[in-house]
Amino acid sequence: MIELKTPAEIERMRQAGRVVAELLEALSAMLKPGLRTKDLDEAARAFIKSHGAKPAFLGYRGFPACVCVSVNEEVVHGIPGDRQLRAGDLVSLDAGAVVEGFYADAAVTRWVGSVPAASQRLVETTRQALEEGIAQAVEGKRLADISQAVQRVIESAGFGIVREFVGHGIGRALHEDPPIPNFVPVGVNPRLRAGMVLAIEPMVTMGRHEVEVLSDGWTAVTKDRSLAAHWEHTVAVTSRAPDILTQLPDA
Ligand code: MG
């Protein structure tokens, strides 16, 4: 069942989303060679707390950190640790925050120093797929309209679409109904209604689309170890324009 949120609930999610958006900007500004991925987690922990929110990921099914930091062939759910970033790394930062019991979730992919044009195209295509997907998140459309828009951008660029992980509804919990695949699904295809809040998150690979989870139980990597990118926003469906809750007001 897809739970509809009231305007007051969406405002709480916007507060959480604002914290996430500012956090991702702050973490992006820290990226440089030599930085340990756990430095990002420590900064995130302090940032979320000082902004009156709670980290959404810490302790979620036992996840040990406030942010997921996924480098290069890591697609999602990378655990921050002693790894030091190097020039040329692609870094996905995924974070969630909770305000008064309501969640927001977003991710960006950045790079350290300079990367080849093909890597930049992977990141930009993923971001473009997210934008096209978000544009479909209006009342009267159907869920598969989002999936189809995302899929079209990725496939026309010749990249791979991760199947094993998908977007999700969000609200009182980090993951709610509906699942939001980045490809047109078979089966139920609900009509979008004002008050639905959706975390749309294309996960895109430069090579084949298959992923596997490492022995830490979390880190998902491409099976062929090709590069991956990930962008995500939490979006409220309205009868007019999509309302992006994890975006800074001036963005
Ligand atoms: Mg998510």
Boltz pocket constraint, residues with backbone or C-beta under 6 A from the ligand:
constraints:
  - pocket:
      binder: B
      contacts: [[A, 105], [A, 106], [A, 166], [A, 167], [A, 168], [A, 174], [A, 199], [A, 201], [A, 232]]
      max_distance: 6.0
